[in-house]
Amino acid sequence: MFAFPSIALLRLVLSTMPSEASEQVPLASCESGTRYIELEADAPDKEHVVCIRPDISTNVFFDAKVARVELAFRERFQVLVGEAGLGLLPMPAFRDGDRVPVTIFFGDGAAPASVTFLLVIHPYEAERQVMVFRHPRTLASYRQGERQARAEVQQCLEENARLQSERSGQDGLTALIAHAWMSQNGVVARLITSDVIQRSGGSLAAEKIISYRTAGPSGLGRVAVQVKLRNQGVVAWTLVGAALVNSRNASLSGLTVWPREPIPPGESRDITVEMDATENEARGTFTLKLWAGEAGAGGVSLNGVTFP
Protein backbone atom coordinates (compact mmCIF):
# COMPACT_ATOMS: atom_id res chain seq x y z
CA MET A 1 0.00 0.00 0.00
CA PHE A 2 1.28 3.48 -0.87
CA ALA A 3 1.48 6.14 1.81
CA PHE A 4 0.98 9.85 1.19
CA PRO A 5 4.29 11.28 -0.13
CA SER A 6 6.62 12.91 2.35
CA ILE A 7 7.44 16.63 2.22
CA ALA A 8 10.88 15.85 0.77
CA LEU A 9 9.40 13.75 -2.00
CA LEU A 10 6.79 16.41 -2.79
CA ARG A 11 9.56 18.97 -3.20
CA LEU A 12 11.39 16.60 -5.51
CA VAL A 13 8.20 16.01 -7.52
CA LEU A 14 7.64 19.74 -7.96
CA SER A 15 11.22 20.22 -9.09
CA THR A 16 10.99 17.44 -11.67
CA MET A 17 7.50 17.95 -13.10
CA PRO A 18 7.62 18.37 -16.89
CA SER A 19 7.17 21.91 -18.12
CA GLU A 20 7.15 23.34 -21.60
CA ALA A 21 9.01 26.42 -20.40
CA SER A 22 11.62 24.70 -18.25
CA GLU A 23 15.09 24.07 -19.59
CA GLN A 24 15.60 20.50 -20.73
CA VAL A 25 18.53 18.57 -19.33
CA PRO A 26 20.67 16.09 -21.26
CA LEU A 27 19.25 12.57 -21.30
CA ALA A 28 20.90 10.12 -18.97
CA SER A 29 23.31 7.52 -20.29
CA CYS A 30 21.79 4.08 -19.83
CA GLU A 31 23.59 0.90 -18.85
CA SER A 32 22.97 -2.31 -20.76
CA GLY A 33 22.55 -5.61 -19.00
CA THR A 34 22.12 -5.90 -15.24
CA ARG A 35 23.07 -2.76 -13.31
CA TYR A 36 24.55 -3.02 -9.80
CA ILE A 37 24.17 -0.22 -7.24
CA GLU A 38 25.78 -0.23 -3.78
CA LEU A 39 24.26 2.16 -1.24
CA GLU A 40 26.42 4.02 1.25
CA ALA A 41 25.15 4.47 4.79
CA ASP A 42 26.82 7.90 5.05
CA ALA A 43 25.22 9.18 1.82
CA PRO A 44 21.50 8.37 2.17
CA ASP A 45 20.36 11.36 0.07
CA LYS A 46 22.29 10.38 -3.06
CA GLU A 47 20.02 10.22 -6.08
CA HIS A 48 20.40 7.37 -8.56
CA VAL A 49 19.27 7.97 -12.16
CA VAL A 50 17.60 5.03 -13.91
CA CYS A 51 16.49 5.01 -17.56
CA ILE A 52 12.96 3.80 -18.24
CA ARG A 53 10.80 3.66 -21.36
CA PRO A 54 7.03 3.42 -21.88
CA ASP A 55 5.75 -0.14 -22.31
CA ILE A 56 9.10 -1.62 -21.17
CA SER A 57 9.29 -3.03 -17.65
CA THR A 58 12.13 -2.16 -15.26
CA ASN A 59 12.68 -4.42 -12.26
CA VAL A 60 14.63 -3.33 -9.18
CA PHE A 61 15.75 -5.92 -6.61
CA PHE A 62 17.06 -5.29 -3.09
CA ASP A 63 18.97 -7.32 -0.50
CA ALA A 64 16.55 -6.07 2.19
CA LYS A 65 12.79 -6.18 2.77
CA VAL A 66 10.76 -3.36 1.22
CA ALA A 67 8.48 -1.59 3.72
CA ARG A 68 6.78 0.93 1.43
CA VAL A 69 7.17 2.83 -1.83
CA GLU A 70 6.49 6.48 -2.63
CA LEU A 71 6.11 6.99 -6.37
CA ALA A 72 5.21 10.23 -8.12
CA PHE A 73 2.65 10.08 -10.94
CA ARG A 74 1.60 6.66 -9.67
CA GLU A 75 -1.40 6.60 -12.03
CA ARG A 76 0.94 6.54 -15.05
CA PHE A 77 2.56 3.25 -14.04
CA GLN A 78 1.70 -0.37 -13.59
CA VAL A 79 3.46 -1.23 -10.32
CA LEU A 80 4.27 -4.52 -8.65
CA VAL A 81 5.76 -4.33 -5.16
CA GLY A 82 7.32 -7.52 -3.81
CA GLU A 83 8.94 -8.39 -0.51
CA ALA A 84 12.39 -7.44 -1.87
CA GLY A 85 11.67 -6.03 -5.30
CA LEU A 86 9.84 -3.42 -7.36
CA GLY A 87 8.48 -3.77 -10.89
CA LEU A 88 7.66 -0.63 -12.91
CA LEU A 89 5.93 -0.45 -16.29
CA PRO A 90 5.55 3.16 -17.52
CA MET A 91 2.52 4.02 -19.65
CA PRO A 92 2.69 5.98 -22.93
CA ALA A 93 1.38 9.11 -21.16
CA PHE A 94 4.96 10.15 -20.43
CA ARG A 95 7.04 12.31 -22.74
CA ASP A 96 10.71 11.81 -23.58
CA GLY A 97 12.87 13.49 -20.94
CA ASP A 98 10.24 13.45 -18.17
CA ARG A 99 11.71 12.73 -14.72
CA VAL A 100 9.89 10.85 -11.99
CA PRO A 101 11.17 10.36 -8.42
CA VAL A 102 10.54 7.15 -6.51
CA THR A 103 11.63 6.44 -2.92
CA ILE A 104 11.84 2.94 -1.43
CA PHE A 105 11.83 2.54 2.37
CA PHE A 106 13.34 -0.56 3.98
CA GLY A 107 11.81 -2.33 6.97
CA ASP A 108 14.78 -3.72 8.89
CA GLY A 109 15.92 -0.51 10.64
CA ALA A 110 19.42 -0.58 9.13
CA ALA A 111 21.10 2.34 7.38
CA PRO A 112 20.40 3.72 4.92
CA ALA A 113 16.69 3.52 5.70
CA SER A 114 15.65 4.43 2.15
CA VAL A 115 16.88 5.01 -1.39
CA THR A 116 15.61 7.45 -4.01
CA PHE A 117 15.76 6.90 -7.75
CA LEU A 118 15.12 9.49 -10.45
CA LEU A 119 13.39 7.68 -13.29
CA VAL A 120 14.18 9.36 -16.63
CA ILE A 121 11.91 8.67 -19.59
CA HIS A 122 14.27 7.76 -22.41
CA PRO A 123 13.12 7.74 -26.06
CA TYR A 124 14.90 4.50 -26.91
CA GLU A 125 16.63 2.75 -24.03
CA ALA A 126 15.55 1.25 -20.71
CA GLU A 127 17.43 -0.45 -17.90
CA ARG A 128 15.62 -3.76 -17.52
CA GLN A 129 17.14 -5.01 -14.26
CA VAL A 130 18.76 -3.14 -11.36
CA MET A 131 20.31 -4.90 -8.36
CA VAL A 132 20.61 -2.73 -5.21
CA PHE A 133 22.88 -3.70 -2.30
CA ARG A 134 22.94 -2.00 1.11
CA HIS A 135 25.35 -4.54 2.53
CA PRO A 136 28.65 -5.78 1.08
CA ARG A 137 28.06 -7.82 -2.05
CA THR A 138 28.52 -11.54 -1.93
CA LEU A 139 31.25 -13.28 -3.89
CA ALA A 140 28.55 -14.91 -6.02
CA SER A 141 27.14 -11.54 -7.09
CA TYR A 142 30.61 -10.28 -8.05
CA ARG A 143 31.20 -13.43 -10.10
CA GLN A 144 27.84 -12.98 -11.79
CA GLY A 145 28.71 -9.40 -12.71
CA GLU A 146 32.14 -10.48 -13.96
CA ARG A 147 30.63 -13.22 -16.15
CA GLN A 148 28.14 -10.77 -17.61
CA ALA A 149 30.83 -8.16 -18.28
CA ARG A 150 32.98 -10.75 -20.05
CA ALA A 151 30.02 -11.89 -22.17
CA GLU A 152 29.23 -8.29 -23.17
CA VAL A 153 32.88 -7.59 -24.06
CA GLN A 154 33.03 -10.77 -26.14
CA GLN A 155 29.83 -9.80 -27.92
CA CYS A 156 31.26 -6.36 -28.71
CA LEU A 157 34.49 -7.91 -30.01
CA GLU A 158 32.59 -10.32 -32.27
CA GLU A 159 30.35 -7.54 -33.58
CA ASN A 160 33.35 -5.30 -34.24
CA ALA A 161 35.14 -8.10 -36.08
CA ARG A 162 32.04 -8.76 -38.19
CA LEU A 163 31.71 -5.09 -39.12
CA GLN A 164 35.39 -4.81 -40.00
CA SER A 165 35.14 -7.93 -42.15
CA GLU A 166 32.05 -6.66 -43.94
CA ARG A 167 33.49 -3.19 -44.58
CA SER A 168 36.96 -4.37 -45.63
CA GLY A 169 37.46 -2.83 -49.08
CA GLN A 170 33.71 -2.45 -49.57
CA ASP A 171 31.71 0.74 -49.51
CA GLY A 172 28.88 2.45 -51.35
CA LEU A 173 27.14 0.34 -54.01
CA THR A 174 29.82 -2.34 -53.73
CA ALA A 175 28.83 -2.97 -50.11
CA LEU A 176 25.13 -3.17 -51.06
CA ILE A 177 25.87 -5.71 -53.79
CA ALA A 178 28.36 -7.76 -51.75
CA HIS A 179 25.98 -8.24 -48.82
CA ALA A 180 22.90 -8.96 -50.95
CA TRP A 181 21.16 -5.77 -49.85
CA MET A 182 20.29 -4.70 -53.38
CA SER A 183 18.55 -6.53 -56.20
CA GLN A 184 18.26 -5.48 -59.83
CA ASN A 185 15.53 -3.05 -58.77
CA GLY A 186 18.16 -0.82 -57.15
CA VAL A 187 17.44 1.78 -54.45
CA VAL A 188 13.97 3.34 -54.28
CA ALA A 189 13.22 6.66 -52.58
CA ARG A 190 10.15 8.61 -51.45
CA LEU A 191 9.66 12.21 -50.36
CA ILE A 192 7.57 11.97 -47.18
CA THR A 193 7.84 15.46 -45.69
CA SER A 194 4.11 16.17 -45.99
CA ASP A 195 3.16 12.74 -44.62
CA VAL A 196 5.12 13.06 -41.39
CA ILE A 197 3.86 14.69 -38.19
CA GLN A 198 6.61 16.50 -36.30
CA ARG A 199 6.75 16.65 -32.51
CA SER A 200 9.61 18.85 -31.41
CA GLY A 201 10.79 18.99 -27.81
CA GLY A 202 13.07 21.95 -28.49
CA SER A 203 14.13 24.29 -31.24
CA LEU A 204 14.58 21.73 -34.01
CA ALA A 205 12.52 21.63 -37.23
CA ALA A 206 12.57 19.04 -40.02
CA GLU A 207 12.48 20.87 -43.36
CA LYS A 208 12.73 17.89 -45.74
CA ILE A 209 12.37 14.14 -45.17
CA ILE A 210 13.20 11.40 -47.70
CA SER A 211 12.99 7.64 -47.07
CA TYR A 212 15.01 5.02 -48.95
CA ARG A 213 14.79 1.26 -49.23
CA THR A 214 16.78 -1.45 -50.94
CA ALA A 215 16.06 -5.19 -50.81
CA GLY A 216 18.25 -8.03 -52.00
CA PRO A 217 17.25 -11.36 -53.59
CA SER A 218 17.85 -13.20 -50.31
CA GLY A 219 15.38 -10.99 -48.43
CA LEU A 220 18.04 -8.88 -46.73
CA GLY A 221 17.92 -5.14 -47.13
CA ARG A 222 18.54 -1.68 -45.74
CA VAL A 223 16.33 1.33 -45.11
CA ALA A 224 17.33 4.92 -44.48
CA VAL A 225 15.73 8.22 -43.55
CA GLN A 226 17.40 11.47 -44.58
CA VAL A 227 16.21 14.48 -42.59
CA LYS A 228 17.14 18.08 -43.25
CA LEU A 229 17.17 19.62 -39.78
CA ARG A 230 17.17 23.33 -39.00
CA ASN A 231 18.35 24.55 -35.62
CA GLN A 232 16.07 27.47 -34.73
CA GLY A 233 17.48 27.86 -31.22
CA VAL A 234 20.32 29.79 -29.67
CA VAL A 235 22.57 26.84 -28.75
CA ALA A 236 24.26 24.23 -30.93
CA TRP A 237 22.46 20.92 -31.46
CA THR A 238 24.57 17.74 -31.47
CA LEU A 239 22.96 14.39 -32.19
CA VAL A 240 23.72 11.79 -29.50
CA GLY A 241 21.03 9.19 -30.19
CA ALA A 242 18.43 8.00 -32.66
CA ALA A 243 15.76 5.32 -32.85
CA LEU A 244 13.30 4.07 -35.45
CA VAL A 245 10.41 2.13 -33.91
CA ASN A 246 7.34 0.57 -35.49
CA SER A 247 3.73 0.65 -34.29
CA ARG A 248 4.52 -2.14 -31.77
CA ASN A 249 7.34 -0.02 -30.27
CA ALA A 250 9.93 -2.46 -31.63
CA SER A 251 13.12 -1.04 -33.14
CA LEU A 252 15.09 -2.12 -36.20
CA SER A 253 18.65 -3.36 -35.80
CA GLY A 254 21.98 -2.23 -37.25
CA LEU A 255 21.26 1.47 -36.77
CA THR A 256 23.88 3.94 -37.98
CA VAL A 257 23.77 7.75 -38.03
CA TRP A 258 25.77 10.19 -40.14
CA PRO A 259 27.00 12.85 -39.59
CA ARG A 260 27.21 13.70 -35.89
CA GLU A 261 28.74 17.17 -36.11
CA PRO A 262 26.93 19.96 -34.20
CA ILE A 263 24.33 22.05 -36.01
CA PRO A 264 25.02 25.71 -35.14
CA PRO A 265 22.11 28.03 -34.32
CA GLY A 266 20.29 29.20 -37.45
CA GLU A 267 21.82 26.55 -39.73
CA SER A 268 20.54 23.37 -41.38
CA ARG A 269 22.13 19.96 -41.94
CA ASP A 270 21.15 16.67 -43.54
CA ILE A 271 21.25 13.73 -41.12
CA THR A 272 20.86 10.17 -42.39
CA VAL A 273 19.69 7.31 -40.17
CA GLU A 274 20.16 3.84 -41.68
CA MET A 275 19.07 0.38 -40.47
CA ASP A 276 18.81 -3.29 -41.47
CA ALA A 277 15.35 -4.27 -42.66
CA THR A 278 13.88 -7.08 -44.70
CA GLU A 279 11.05 -6.27 -47.09
CA ASN A 280 8.48 -7.35 -44.48
CA GLU A 281 10.18 -5.40 -41.67
CA ALA A 282 10.13 -2.23 -43.78
CA ARG A 283 6.35 -2.31 -44.13
CA GLY A 284 4.04 -0.19 -42.00
CA THR A 285 4.44 3.14 -40.26
CA PHE A 286 7.41 4.11 -38.10
CA THR A 287 8.45 6.86 -35.70
CA LEU A 288 11.93 8.36 -35.97
CA LYS A 289 13.31 9.92 -32.79
CA LEU A 290 16.42 12.10 -32.66
CA TRP A 291 17.83 13.62 -29.48
CA ALA A 292 20.77 15.80 -28.53
CA GLY A 293 23.23 16.06 -25.67
CA GLU A 294 23.22 19.80 -24.96
CA ALA A 295 21.04 21.16 -22.18
CA GLY A 296 18.04 22.97 -23.63
CA ALA A 297 18.59 21.64 -27.16
CA GLY A 298 15.76 19.12 -27.04
CA GLY A 299 14.99 16.72 -29.86
CA VAL A 300 12.45 15.86 -32.52
CA SER A 301 10.04 12.96 -33.06
CA LEU A 302 8.76 12.24 -36.59
CA ASN A 303 5.57 10.18 -36.68
CA GLY A 304 4.31 8.57 -39.87
CA VAL A 305 7.61 7.55 -41.52
CA THR A 306 7.06 5.02 -44.33
CA PHE A 307 9.36 3.37 -46.85
CA PRO A 308 8.79 2.86 -50.59
HELIX and SHEET records of a PDB file:
HELIX    1   1 ILE A    7  THR A   16  1                                  10    
HELIX    2   2 ARG A   74  ARG A   76  5                                   3    
HELIX    3   3 LEU A  139  ARG A  167  1                                  29    
HELIX    4   4 GLY A  172  ALA A  178  1                                   7    
HELIX    5   5 THR A  193  ASP A  195  5                                   3    
SHEET    1   A 5 THR A  34  GLU A  38  0                                        
SHEET    2   A 5 GLN A 129  PHE A 133  1                                        
SHEET    3   A 5 THR A  58  PHE A  62  1                                        
SHEET    4   A 5 GLY A  85  PRO A  90 -1                                        
SHEET    5   A 5 PHE A  77  VAL A  81 -1                                        
SHEET    1   B 4 GLU A  47  ILE A  52  0                                        
SHEET    2   B 4 SER A 114  ILE A 121  1                                        
SHEET    3   B 4 ARG A  99  PHE A 106 -1                                        
SHEET    4   B 4 VAL A  66  LEU A  71 -1                                        
SHEET    1   C 5 VAL A 188  LEU A 191  0                                        
SHEET    2   C 5 LEU A 204  ALA A 215 -1                                        
SHEET    3   C 5 GLY A 221  ASN A 231 -1                                        
SHEET    4   C 5 SER A 268  ASP A 276 -1                                        
SHEET    5   C 5 THR A 256  TRP A 258 -1                                        
SHEET    1   D 4 ILE A 197  SER A 200  0                                        
SHEET    2   D 4 GLY A 299  VAL A 305 -1                                        
SHEET    3   D 4 PHE A 286  ALA A 292 -1                                        
SHEET    4   D 4 LEU A 239  ASN A 246 -1                                        
END                                                                             
